[in-house]
């Protein structure tokens, strides 16, 4: 998966991009995702979709700058920016400014998760790991290098500052993904440590049979091709040894 592929998918969402605007993606690992447990039949989860933190591409997409009108009309939540019917993972029930309307530092989404293979995979990942990758497709309307005030405002704990700030943006799509990456308007970057942890966690769920390989791949989990069966000759009287490796934990 690369930046070109993701941007191509987003452009297939039939959104209008005017001169001076750009399509982008802002992603996170959705830590703190929760299953709503009012009853055993509840299929809702709550996840933080966007914050004012410096993202994986050293950019800030300011939560208060979002125009959510299109997303609130469409409501559908997809798997890894793919728009086939079998990749509709759920539907947005509620979109909340958090922690409050006046102190708007992030967006929280409550979503109903579909009872289909991709939806059940999302729900299981949240149940077992407490997180799920989320990725917003947006159109950057007002963006550029940070002002001196923005450098101070969005300075991270380690002292780094963003190279770009998206101040106004149209939120047109939300996806769940196993591997959050960021394509801020032009490029892509990944945090290897967190990505590796997520890969390992999802791989473990496949190995245990809690989720299936196909659904994991629809969420962007890379599939290692099955290795071909081949014999390895050994000196007599030992027999030839044949090993078959399935996708999952390889020993």
N, C-alpha and C positions, 0 to 999 in steps of 0.2 A: 504494500500500500504506500502511495506517495502523494505529494501535494497535488500534482497534476490530476491524478485519479479522483481525489476527493473534490477538488474544485469542479471537475467535469460533472460529477454526480450532483453537486449543488446547483449548477447551472441548468441541469435537467429538471429542476423543481419548478420551472416556468416562472421565475421571478424576473422583474424588470430592473435592470441596473443602468442608471443614467450616467452620463459623462461626469467624471470626477468621483464616482462611487466605486466601491469594490466589494466583491463577495469575500467573506472570511469565515473562519471557524474558530470558536473558542471552546476549549475542552478542559475537563477536570476529572479527577478520580472519584468524585462523588462520595467522599468519606462521610460517614454519619447517615447514610441511606437507611431508612427505617421502613419495616413492614407495618402497616396500620392494622392493629390486632383487636378491633372491636368485636369481631366474631371470627370463627374458623373459616367462614366463607368470604371474608374480605380479601380482595385482590388489589388493594391500593398500596402504593409506596410513596414515601416523601423523600425527595432528594434535593440537595443544593445544586443548582444548575449554573450559576454565575456569581462570582464575587468581584470585589475591587482589587484583588491581589494581582501581582505581576504574574502573568500566565507562562505557559511552557515555551512561548516564543518571545519572552521578554517584552510583553505588551500588556497594557491594561485596557480592558473593555468595561467602561464604567457602567455599573448596573442601572443607575438613575437615568442614563442616557438612552435606555431602550424604548423603542416603540413596539409594543407587543400586540398590536391590533390584528395582524395577519395570523400569528400563532394562536391567539385566542379565538379566532374564527375557525381555523382549521383543526386545531387541537390534537391531531394525530401525532404519535411518537413512533419513530422508526428505528430500525436496526442499522446502525453504521452508515447512515446517509444513503440508504437504498430504499426505493419507493415502490417496490412491488407489493402486492397485497399480502403475500406471505411474510413480509418483513415489517408489517405494522405490529409493533410490540405492545402498544397501549394507547391510551387517550388521556390528555390533560384534563383533570377535574378542576384544579384550582391553581392559580398563580399568585404567589404572595411576595410582597416586599418584606425583607427581613433585615434587622429585627423589628422594624416598625415602619409605618408610612413616612414618618418624619426623619428617621435615621436609617436611610435605605442603603445598606451595604452589600446586599446580595439578593438573589431571586431563589425562592423555594418553589418547587413544583410538586403538587400531589397528583399522581397519575394512577389511573385504573389499568392494571396489567391484563392483557388478553389471555384467555385460556386457550392458547395455541402453543406449538413447540417453542417459538422464539420468546413468547411472553413467559412461559414456564421456566425457560432458561434464565431470563432476567431475574425472575422472582427467586429462583434457587441461588443464584450468585449473591443476591442481597442477603438472603437468609444465612448463607454459609460464610460470607466474608464481611458483611456489614458495609459494602460499598458496591457501586456499579459505575463504570465510566459513563459520563454524559458529555454531549457535544452539541453546541448551538450553531446552526447556520444563520448567518446574519449579513446584512448589507451595511457596510461602513459609510455613513453619510458625512460625518465630520471627524477627521482623524489627522494625526500628524505628530511631530516631535513634541515632547512635553514642555510645558512652560516651567519657569523656575518654581512657581507655586505647586504645580503638579508633581515636580520632582520631589519636593518635600512631602507632599500629601501621600504619594504612593511609594515612598521609600520603604524597602523591605527591612526585615530585622537584621540582615547581614550587610545592610548599607547600600545594596544595589538599587538602581533606579531604572524605570522602563525606558526603552528607546522609542516607544510609540504609545500614543493614547488614542483610543477610539471614544469620542465624546458623545456622539449621537449615532444610533444604529437601529435598523429594523430587524427584529427577531422574526424569522419566517419558518424556522424548523428546529426540532429537537430530536436527537437520536441517543439511544443507548449504545455503548460500545465496550468491548472487552479491553481495547487498547487505546486509551485516550491519547490523542496527539493534537497538536495545534497547527493550524494553517492560518495564521493571523491575517493577512491579506495577500502576502506574496510568498511566504516560505513556511517550512515545517521544522519543528524540533520536538524531541522527546526526552523525557527524563528517564534515563536508562534504569536507575535503581527502582523507581516505582513501577515502571513498565515490566521489569523482570519479576517483581513481586506479584503483579496482577497476572502475568503469564503463568507463573507457577501455581497460583491459586486456582485459576480456571482449568489448567491442565490437570490438577489434582481432582477436581470435580468430575472431569471427563473420565479419568482413570477409575474413579470409584463408581462410575455409572450413574451419577446423580444428574448429569446433563449429557446430551448426545453431541457427538463431534460435529454434525452438520449445523446444529443450532449455534454452537460455539463459533464455527467459522462464519456464520452469517453476522455475528457480532464483531467480526474483524479479527478473530483469533487466527493466527497463521497456522495452516495445516502442513505438517511435515509429511510429504508423500510416503506411503507405505514402501518399505524397502522390498526389493525383489528377493524372492526366495532363491538362495543359491547354496550349493554344497561346498564345504571346505574339506578337502582331502586330508586324511591323517594317516600316519604309518600304521600298517597292520599290526595287531589284529583289531585295532579300533575302527569303528564304523565312521562313515561320513557324518558330519554334524550339520544340521539344518536349523537356522534360526529365522523366525519371522517377527518383525517388530511392528506393533500397532502404534498409532498416534496416541500419545499419552506419556506416562513416565517410561523412559527407555532405560533398561538395565543392562 
